[in-house]
Amino acid sequence: MAMPQRPVSPGRSPQQGAARRLVRVLAVTAAATTALAITAGPGAQAAPRPDKNDVQAQVDQLYGEAEQASQRSTAAEQEAARLQGEATSLQQQVAVAQNTLNTMRSDLAEVAAAQYRAGGMGPGVQLMLSSDPDGYLARARNLAQDGRRRADTLREVREQQRRLDQRRTEATGKLAELEAVRAALAQSKQQVQAKLKSAQELLNGLTAAERAQLVAQDAEEAEQRATRGTDRIDLGTQPASSDRAAVALAAALSRIGSPYVYGATGPSTFDCSGLMYWSWRQAGVTLPRTSQEQAFGGQRVSLSEARPGDLVIFFNDMHHVGMYAGGGTVVHAPHPGARVRFESVSAMPVAAVVRP
């Protein structure tokens, strides 16, 4: 179901509105960043070693927050690329328009100078003195036509100047938007790194054996959810929604075991939306890059109608996505330290199901 469109204010394009909304979202999110720290006063006793289960819970929260920031960062990168392209195009238009205007002005100046030099003799006198009156009259008609053309050229010069001023204003506006988005992008990237650093510091408080246990436990629990306690995953026999969806699913399944890396789109590492993007590209379909955009990149269906190849968007803010594989199971790239794997569709709250 398409979301209702907000009205666009006069003088503001939908793209400009989207850029401003993106900057506001990133700024608000950055302001709400959670800081995890342990402060000890002078003489305080050494803090007890952290419990690995508590660490896992905190790390999971940090990874979720980092993924949210990562998706926003990716969206900001795309917006910055779009604005840069538009600004560059406008600047090129300004240069071409300025050259055209300069040429038109130069031509008018030459015509005006020629008229001034010939202005001392009226047309009646020139006709009387002409040895070829018929030829003179023909030239006079041509001159009259030239005069009308010059008047048209003058109007075109004025219009060209108006368009040039408009392009310059638009280019200035695009560059200002671009600067704001780039600043928000840098802030969002810093937030991702801060979350990952905090998570890593928590994990560093554990022994190597404990860290290995957490990784193994995470993978084992995901497998149990996907297999529902049986010894294998049952994807069922439901066909994919289309031939392309079948190709996309096969591509995603071929990447099971690939590491999760923020911002990666394959072919050997992925983030959650990057896996969807790469898999559907193998089927000749270019999806939007982020999970939030992918949530509106096709036909919405209910979870009960989901078929292999559909995108399953998770969480209220739609910051995670997987691909429905059948049998109540998705394939997805979960979080740092984990690999592309199967997961029960009920393991996370479902926000939407989309059929590209």
Secondary structure, 3 states (H helix, E strand, C coil): CCCCCCCCCCCCCHHHHHHHHHHHHHHHHHHCCCCCCCCCCCCCCCCCCCCHHHHHHHHHHHHHHHHHHHHHHHHHHHHHHHHHHHHHHHHHHHHHHHHHHHHHHHHHHHHHHHHHHCCCCCHHHHHHHCCCHHHHHHHHHHHHHHHHHHHHHHHHHHHHHHHHHHHHHHHHHHHHHHHHHHHHHHHHHHHHHHHHHHHHHHHHCCCHHHHHHHHHHHHHHHHHHHHCCCCCCCCCCCCCCCHHHHHHHHHHHCCCCCEECCCCECCCCECHHHHHHHHHHCCCCCCCCCHHHHCCCCEEECHHHCCCCCEEEECCCCCEEEEEEECCEEEECCCCCCECEEEEHHHCCEEEEEEC
